């Protein structure tokens, strides 16, 4: 039975927090006092309940305010309830509904897990040091102060920090006043807007900044450790342009006096939208032109756009409860593409949206153990399990579909109406639909309800016979469960075929012959599978399709085949029509499907016989792009080159393997390798390397202070064939060599290495207690079961998986365990169904002469 918690906001509504915290970095402790102004409602009782976790509460007092009379209510005792993270203050008199002031003194510890208040380690002036930072989303404010730690419990905050005299102090709002003594300084910040506890933030330590202003005059600063602050210039420029874009698009000025963005050396996620003080992992804010890849630079721009969008959508207007997390994350994940497309039109962001957001959402939502976009949350520990592809990418994908349904103007005007109506308040999903309906006069609730309240999505089966076309829909499953959902969705068919309806939630039989693709522009969140002859007819027109439709046809066809809806051989034959493909997003789909066939089939014969097929498929682009960047290269050419070279290396293209190894051997430092090519060079060297190669890679890793470089090197260091080297790599994970924020990278890449996956599974089992202790509250920990499961398709492994996780289930990882089991069932089933067919097809192909 799942644990559930009582929502404290139903009986206690805070309006203001007066919070003073004194930090002791040397002892890694803090002490504080918080004074809450609250309104109590509901039945009278002799208890006030707040949230706290791992705090030592030293004293508490209660004052009741009634008709201008202040009554001190004696406190009998204070106790905590660990299971529910509750602080319970018991009084000697009954507490009736009304206004109260609660004052609490407390102390706590600064601990390494990257939530609550934690240290971020770095070197400055050759010495090891650290700065202090907070991470309160989703429910970690309670680790730093007693509070009502729920998104609906909005209040204002008056924060004062007492810190050592040296160092910068930042918080959500500008400094109101600051004074110092011999060793300490006291910094008081301006009152925040009305906001949720998870948005409160502060940072203390040695950092520098650069600054600029938006058109409307908002001061925007980017902070980093002193030696890296110059690397924030690109992010600062993007932030200023995004600020201008959003202020115009939302028609609401940015609500705070300033915006700070800071790169933290240790950070569990990508970034956090704290109002006025956005925190970032270094890799998502820093760009060094000489060493940052173009893909990372693009990622930085997108993360900045995402977090700035939250300043309105999420911070100004906030979901009422975590059930509607998607209102924050799905929207920000969609509008980041709109903003960056405006800033960098040659980046073709909407094509990339289809290859990233949509495809990742399709894959997770094809499981029976997915969840609806609107998902019930019974206990806060479950929250981290929904910071996932469904809330972010599926949320963005159904918003993209809604945008296509409403059109640009009604969509934008609906958002403006929603934000103005609910500013500084909380909402549910239906509030957003009501705003769109109010503006557009279209049945948005009816259209969208199934997409957000029902898990999964449909597959449209297209069958053409004798000048008639039959369309049917059913829920798409990668692995059909025993109990199949018969949900139906209202579907925008988005076809250029005359006579085909725009929207349907039923089967259709039409007297037309279909030889054009449906779901033009890939705006609809559904898969399409065509009968074999129609697929050929549609494929013949591929050169007349936009890139996003070429991408959609390929991804739909392969996933339908992998799930057993159609022939895997027909999907492989479809690749013949992509010989002239030059779009990086389309090639991402080609590469991911080839990788998945190799991984799931797990057959040396399949791997070997795929190699000449891959070499033939990439030959034109390999010749066109080569190794050296040209002045005529488009943005997509620069993104495509590493993909083509990576496929070539994996397919043992001798010239590419030879060049990569030579570049690695010549490189005295990482800067000697072009940033866009580091991954290819290092991974190729590792796959073909020995102990000396590992030693050189490890030296590069240990000497690098770049988050991006360390991530790239972690992939290489876990890619060897030698089991002894792989053991050495795994053993490093629990040492100081690997930052806690990078542990998941090492685990994921080790599982992806077929020579290391068994050893990695054993390592995970042996170190589970360590992982839970160090990363238990981190999002990456909740995904560990999936990381393990997706690397295996051996029927014997599923029993090992189930046996190990049988007693490991907690609210935070329960869904991930179930998803891992289902992934294994699908991978095992697909291999049993199609391995022989794939082998026969590859055997039928005439080998290229260079093989």
N, C-alpha and C positions, 0 to 999 in steps of 0.2 A: 504493500500500500504506500502511495506517495505521501511524503510529508507535505503539509500545507501550512501556510502562515496566515495569521490575521493581519489585515492591512491596518496599520496603526493610524493612518490618516483619517480613518472613519470616525475616530474618537478624539484625535488630537491634531489641531491645525496650527502649525507654527506660522508666525508672520515676520519674525526677525531673530537673527542670531548675533549676539555680541560675543565674538570669539577671540581670545588671546592665547597664543601658543608660543612657548619658549622652546627653542631648538637647542639641543646639545649635541652637535655633530661628533665631537670627540668620544662621547660615551654612547652615541647612537640611541639617545632617548629624547623624549619631549614631555613637557608638562603644560597643562592648559586649564583655562576656566572658560566656560561657555554659559551665557545667560540667554535663555530662550523666552520670547514672548509668544504665548500659545493661547488658543481658544479650545477649551474642553467641551465636548458635547456627548450626548448619550446618557446612559443610566449612571446615577451616582455610584461611586465606589471609593475605596481607600487606597487607590493605586494609580500612579502615572507610569506609563510604559514608553520607553524610547529605545532606539537601536544603539548598540555598542558592540564592539568585538575586540577582545583581547586588551581592553583598557583596564587600568586599575583606578576605579572610581573611589575618590577619597572622601568626598562630602557632597551633600545635596541639600538645597533648601527650596521651599515652595511659598510663594506669596499669591494670595487671591485678591483680585481687584473687583470691588463691587460698590457701585454708587460712590465713586471717589474715595472709598475706604480701602486701605491696604491691610489685609489680614495675613499675618505669618501663620502658616499651617505647620505644626510640628511634624518632623519626619521620624517615624519609628525605626525603620531599617531600610537598607539598600541591598538588593541582591541581583544577580545576573542569571539569565537562562541561556546557557550556551547553545542549545539546539536551535534556538530561534534568534540568536544574536540580540537578546533583549536586556535592557537595564530596567529594573522594576523598583520604583521609589514608593515605599509604603508610608502612608500618613496615619496619624492618630485620629483624624477626623474625616468624615465623608467629604469627597470632592464633588461638588455639584457642577453642572454646566456653567461656563463662564470664562472669564479671562484670567490668566495666571502668568506669573514670571517664575521660571525655574532656573536656578543657578547651580552649576555642577563643577567641581574641581576634579581633575583627573590627570593621569600620566600614562605614557605608553612607550613602546620600543620602536625604533627605526630598524626594519628588517629587510633582508635582501630580496625576497619575492617582490615582483614589480607591480605592487598594488598598495593602496593606502599611502603611507609616507615611506619612501625608500631611497637608498643611495644610488647614484649613477657614477661609476668609476671611470677615471681617465688619467692621463699623464699631462702634467703642466710643468714646464721648466725642468723636465727630466725626472720629476717626482710623481709618485702615485698619489692621487687625491680623489675627491669625489664631491659632487654637488647633491643636494637633496631636492626631490621632486615628488609630486602627488599624482596618483591615478585613482580617481574615485568611481568612475563608471566600471561596473554597473551598480554595485552596492558596497563600496569600500570607503565611503565617507565615514561610516560608523567605526572604522579602525583608527580614526584620528580625532573624532569628537562624538559625544552622545548627540543624537539627532533623530528626526523622523526621516529615515533614509529611503524615501519612495519618490518617484518622479512627480507625483501629483502634489506632494507637500512643498510647494513653492514658497519661498520666503526671501527676504533681503538679508545680506550678510555684511556685518561690520567687522573686518578682520584686522587684527594687530599681531605682528610677528616680532618676537624678541630673538635676535640672532647675534652671533659673533660680529664684531665691528667690521671686519673685512668681508667683502663679498657683496654681490648684487641680490636684491630681494624683489621678486616679482609676484603679482597676483592678478586677479581678473580685472581690477580697476586701477586707475592711477594712484600714486602715493598722495595721501592727504597731508601728512606731515611725518617728519622723521627726526629723531633726536638720538644722540649717542652719549655714552659714558666712556670710561676708560677702556673696557673690553667688549661692551655690548652696544647694540643699537636697537632702538624700538621704531618699527615702521608701521604706521597706521594707514590703511587704504580707504579710499572713498567707498561709500555704501554701494553695494552691487544692485543691479536691477532685481526684480522678483524672478527667482530662478530655482531650479531643482538642485538638491545637494550634490548630485553626481557631476555638476558643472563647476563646483567650487575648485579652485586650484591655486597652488603657490609653488615657487621654486626659490631656492637659496644656493648661492655658490659663485664660483669664479667664471663669469661669462662676459662676453662683449657683444656689441650689436652694430648693425647698420640700419638706416631708416629711410623712409620716403613718405609721401602723402598721397592719398587718393584725390580725385577731382573735387570731392566734397570737403576735403581738408582733414580727414581722419589720419592720425599719425600711426603708421605701420612700421613696426620694428621686427627684425629677425635676429635672434640670439643664437649663439653657439659657444662652445669652449673657445678660449682666445685664439688658438692656432687655426681654427676652422671657420671663423666668422665670415671671412671673405667668400667662403663657399656657399653662403646663403643668398648671394646677389640674384641669381636666377629665380629662386623661390620668392624673393621680395618683389621682383618685377612682375611675376605672375600674380602674386597676391594683390598688388595695386590694381592691375587690370581686371582681376576677378571682382574686386570690391566695386569698381566702377560698373562692371557688367551687372552684378546682382542688385545694386542700388537702383539701377535703371529697370531691370527686369521685374523686380518685386515692387517697385515704386514705393519703397519704404527705406528711409535712411538707415545705415548701420547704427544700431541703438546705443553703442558704448562710445566713450571718449577716445579710446585707443584700441589697437589690436597688436598684441605681441605674439610672435611665433618662435618657439625655441626647439633646437635640435638636442635631444638628450642622448648621452652615450649608451644608456641602458633603457630600453623601452619594450614592453611585451608585444604591443600591437604595431600598427603602422603609424597611427596618429590619434589624437583625442581632441575633440572640439571644445574644450573648456572655454566658456564665454570670455573673450578678451585675452585669453592666454592659452593658445593652442600649442599642445606639446606633440613632438614628432620623434620617431626613430630617426637617427642621423641619415639613414639611407633614403628616407622620404623627404628630406629637406635640403640636403647638401648636394651641390653640383660643382665639381672641379673639372673645368673643360678638358684638361689634359688626361684625366683618368676616369671620367664618368662616361658610361656607355649611353648611347642615344635612347635605349629602352628605359634605363633608369631616369634619365632626364625627363622623358615623357611621363614616367610614373610619378616623379616629383610634382610636375605640373598638375596631374590629375588628383593627387592627394591634397594638394593645396586648394584646388577648386572644390573638392569634396568637403573639406573642413570649413571653408568659408561659407559654403551653402548652409551648413549646420547653424551658423550664427543666426540665421532666420528660421530655417526649417529644422526644428529640434530644440533650439535654445529659446528663441522668441516664442514659438509655439511648440509645445512638448507633448509627447504621447502621455496619456493618463496612466497607463501601466505597461509593463514590458510586453504584454500581449501584442501591442501595437508598435513594437520596436521598429518594424518595417517602415512606419511613417517617417521615422528619422533616416534610417539607413537606405531604404530602397529609393527614396526621393533623392538623397544626396548622391547616391551611386548613379542615378540617371542624369541629374542636372550637371554633374561634373563634365560629362561628355558635351552637353550643350554649351557650357562655358568655354571649354578648351577648343571646341570646334569653331567658336567665334574668335578666339585668340589666335589659333593656328589652323586655318582652314585647309592647308595642304597635308595635315595629318590624317585626314579621312576618318574622323573619330567614330562616325556611325557604322562604318564597316568594321572597325575594331570592336565596337560595342557588340556586334553580332558574333564575333569570334571569341570574345572573352566573357562578358556578362551573360549573354544568352546561353552559350554553350555550357558554361559551368553550372548554370541553373538547371538546364535540361538534364544534365547528368545526375545531379543529386535528387532532383524531383522525380526522376524515373524510378526511384526506389519506393517500395511499399512503406518502408520506415522513414519516409520524409515527414514533413509537417506542413500544415497550412501556413500561409503568410501570417495570418492572425492565429497565434498559437497560445493556448492557455498556459499560464505559468503559475504553478502551485507553490513553489518555494524559490527563494532567490538563487540557490545553488544551480537551479535549472537555467538561469538566465544566460550563462556563458554558452550553453549548448545551442542557443538560437542566434548568436552572433555568427551567422553562417551564410552560406551561399543563398539560402532561401530568403532570408531577411534582406540581404544586400542585392544579390544579382537577380533573383526571381522578382523581388519587389521592383527593381529597376526595369525589368523586362515587361511586367504588366503595366507599369506606368508608361513605358514607351508605346505599348499597344493602345493605351487610353489616349495618349497624345495624338496618335494617328487617327483615332476615332473622333476626337473633338476638333482637331485642327489647331494651328499655332495660336491664334488669337483667343479663342475661347479657353484654351488650356492656360495660357498666361493670365488672362483676366480672372479665371477661377482661382488660381493660386493667390493672386493679389487680394481677392475678396476673402479667402480663407485666412490669410495671414493677418489682415487688418481686423477681421472679426474676432479672432482668437488670440491676439497678441497678449503675451505675458500670462497665458492660460494653458490648459491642457485639453487634449482632444482624443477622440476615438476615430477609427477609420471612417465611420459613417459621416462624421463632420466634414471630411474632405470631399466625399461623394456629394454631400448636400451643397457644398460650395460650387462644385462643377455643374451640378444640375441647375442651381440658381442662375448661373451665367449662361450656360449653353442651351438650357431648356431640353436637354436630351436625357434619356433614362439611364443615367450613369450608375445609380445603385443597382438597378436590375442587371446591367451589363457587367459590372465589376464584382458583384457579390460572390459569384461562383469562383472567380479567379483568386480572391483573397481568403475565402473561408473554406475552400476545398483543397486538399493536398493533390499533387499531381497535375497533369495536363493531358490534352488529347493528342491522338495521332489521327490524321485524316487519311483514310484509304481511298485512293483514286483508281477506279477500274473502268476502262473504256472498251466498249464492245459495239461494233456495228453502228457507229455514229451516235452512240448514246454514252453518257458518262454517269457513273454512280459514285457518289461520295458518302462515306460512312465515317462516324467518329467513335472512338472508344478511348479509355484511359490507357496511356502508354506506360508499359512496364519493361524495364530491362530484364527482369525475371518475374514471370507471372506467379503471383501468390495463389494459394488454394482458394482464398476468398477474394474475388475480383470486384473492384468498385465499378459500378455502372453509372458513374457521374457523367453528366453532359454539360458542356460549356457553350455559352454564346460565342461564336467564333467569327471574327472578321476574315473573310476568305482572301480579300485583298488581291483579286485577280484581274488581269486585263482581258479575260475571256468574256466576250459578249454573251449575255444571257445567264451568267453566273451571279448569284445573289451576293451582296456585300457581307451579310451577316447571317449565320445559321446556328441553331442549336439542335438540329435534327439531321436525319439522312436526306440526301437529295438524289433524284434520278432525273436527268435532264437529256433532252433530245439534241445534244450538241456533242461534237467531237473535240476532246481536249488534247491539245498537243503543246500547250504553254504551261509554264510553271504557275502554281497558285502561291499565295503569300508573297506577293511582290514586295521587295524591300525588307523582307524578314521581320516585319513589325509585329505580326501575330505570334503569340507564344504557344506554338504547337508544331509538331512534326508532320511531315507529309510523306507518304509512301505511294509510289506509282506502280502499276503493273509493269511487267518487264518491257513490253512493246512501247508503252507510253513513255517510260523512262528513256528509252532510246530516242524517241521523237523529241522529247524535251531537251535531252543532252545535245542533240544536233544543233540546237539554237544557242548553245552556251556562249559562243563568241559574240552574240548580240545582247547578252545579259550584263547587268552591272555586277561589280565584284561581290556585293553583298548577296546577290541572288545565286551567283556561282558557288559561293561559300555555303549558302543555305541548302542548295540542292545536294551538295556533297555530304554535308554533315547529317542531313535528314536520311539520306540513302544509307550511309554507313551505320548510323545508330539503329535504324530499322532492321538492318541485316544482323547486327550484333545481338539484337533482342529477339530474333527469330521471326520477324514479320515478313522478311523477304530474303533473297539469296545473297550471301556474302560474295559469291562470284560475280553477280551483277554489280555489286558495289565496287569490287576490284576492277572490273572492266570499265567502270565509269572514269577511272583515273586516266584512261587513254585520251579522254577529251580535254585533259588539263596539261597537255604537253607544252602549250604556249603560255601557261599561267605565269604572271609576273607580279601578282599582288601578295604582299606579305601576310595579310590576314587570311587569305585563302590558303596560302602555304602553311600557316599555322594549323589549319584543319587537316591538311594532307599529312603533315608531320605527326600530329597527335594520333591520328588513326593508324598510321604505320607503326608508331611506337606501341600502341595498345595491342595490335595484332602480335607483335613480337613478344610483348610482355605476357599476355594471357595464353597464347598458344604454347609459349615456353618450350619451343622445339628448335633444336639446332638445325634440322633440315629446313624448317620454315625460314629461320634467320638467314641461312646461307643462300637460299633460293630467292629471297626477297632482295638481296643485295644488288644483283644485276638489274632488277626491275627498278629499284630506286636510282641506281646510277643512270639508267636510261631516262627516267622521268625528270631528273634534275639537270641533265646535260646542257640544255639550252641556257638555263639561268646560271649555271656554274660558269659557262663560257662567257656569258654577258657580264656577270658581276666580278668574277675573279676574287682576288684577295685585297686588292688595293682600292681604296675609296677614290671616287672620281668627282670632279667639280660638278658634273652633270647629274650626279646621283640625287634622286628624290628622297624625301623622308622615308618613304616605303622601301626604296632600294637599300637604304642604310639598315632598316629593320630586317630586310629579307636576307641580306648577305650572310649573317651568322646562321640563319635557319638552313640555307642551302649548304653552306660549308659543314654544318653539323650533320645534316643528312648524308653528305658525301663521306665524312669521316666515319660515321656509323656503318656505312655501306662499304668500307674499306677501299674507297677511291684512292689508289696508291699515291697519286701526286699530292692530294690534299693531306693525307696522313704524313707523308714525308715532309711537306712544307710546315705543318703544325709542329712536328717534333723538332725540326731545325730551328724554328722561331723560339721554341721553349729553351732549347739548349743554348742559344745565343744570348738569351735574356739574363742580364745580371740583376735587374730589378724588374718589377712588374710594369713600371712605366715604359719599358722597352717594347711592350706589346700593346697594340692599338686597343683602346677600351672596348670597342665593339667586338673584338675578336678574342678577348681574354678567355672567355668560357670555352670556345672551340679549341684554342691552343692548349690550355691547361688540362681539359678533360681528355683530349686526344693523347697528350703526353702521359697522363695517368693510366689510361687503358692499356697503353703499350709500354708502361714503365716498370721500374724496379725500386729497390730500397733507396737508391740514390735520388731517384725522381721524387719519391715521397719526402725525403729529407729536404730537398730544395723547395718543394711546395709548402712544407710545414714552416720553413724559415720565412718564406714570403708571407705566410699567414701571421706568424708571430711578430713580424716586423711591420705589419700594416695596421694603421689606425683608421682605415676606411671600412665602414660597415658594408658597402657594396662589394669591395674586394674580398672581405672575409667570407661573405656569402658565396661568391664565385669560387673561392678556394675550398670551401667546405664541400662543394660538389665534386671538385677534383680529388680531394683527399679521401673521399669515400668511393672512388671509382676504379680501384685496382682489382686485378684478377687474383693476386697472391693472397691466400687466406691469412697469412701471418701479418701482412701489411694491413688488411682489413681489420684484424683484431686490434692492432696498434691504433688504428683510427678510432675504433669504437671506444677503446679504453680512454682516449683523450676527452670524451664527452663529459665525464664527471669531474674533470680537473679544471683548474683555472685557465687552461688554454682556450677553452670554449666558453664564451659569455653565455649566461643563462638565456638571453634573448635569441641566441643562435642554436640552442640545443635541438629545436624542432627541425631546423635545416639539416643538421648532421643526421638525424634519425631518418628523415624523409629520403635524403639522397642515398643513405646506406641501404634502405629498403629497395630503392630503385635499381641498385646494382645486383644483377642476378647472381654474381659470385659471392655477394655478401649478405643476401637477404635472410638466409637461414641463421647465420651468425647474429644478424641484427635482431631477429626475433628472439633468440636466446638472450641477447644483451638486454632487450626490453623487459623480458621476464625477470632476469636477475636484478635489474635496477628499478623495478617498478616502485618500490618504496621510496627510493631517492627521487624519482620523477615526480611522485605525488607530493613529496615534501617540498621540493624546489619549485615545481611548476603547477602545483595542484589548483591554484586559483587563476592560472593563465589559460587563455583560449586554446593554445596549442596542445595542452595536456588533454583537453576534452576530445581532441581529434586523434589521439594516439592509436586507438583501436582501428580506425579507418586507415591510418598510415600503414599499419601492419597488413591488414586484410587485402588491400588492393594490389599487393605484390605477389599473391599466390593464386594458383588455379589447380592445386593438387587436392583431390578429395580427402586425403588423409589429414591435411592441414586444418580443415574446418573443425575436426574433433579437438585438435590441440588448442585452437583459438577459443572454442566454447569452454573447454575445461579450464583454461587459464582465467578467462574473464567471468567465470561462473559466480565467484564471490567478490568481484571487483566493482560491481555496478553501484553507482551513486547517482543522485539526480543530475550531476554535471556531465556524466559520460554514458548514461544508460542508453540514450538514443544512438550515440556513436557506436556502441557495442552491437546494437541491433543492425545498424547500417553496415557495419563491417561484416557481420554474418551474412547479410543479404548480398553484399558485393561478392563474397566468396561463392555463394550459391550460383549467382549469375555467371561469374568467371568460369567456374567448373562446368556449368551447363553449356555455355558458349563453346568452350574447348571441346567437350564431348560431341557437340552437334556439328561443328564446322572445321575441326582440325583436318580431317580427311579431305573435305571439299577444297580447302585452301591448298593442301599439298598437291592434289590432283591438278588444280588450276595452275599452280606454279610450275609443275612438271610439264604441262602442256605448252608453256611458253618457250619459244626458241631463245637460247641464251645469246646475249649480245657478243659480238666478236671479241670485245676487250675483256670478257670475263675469264 
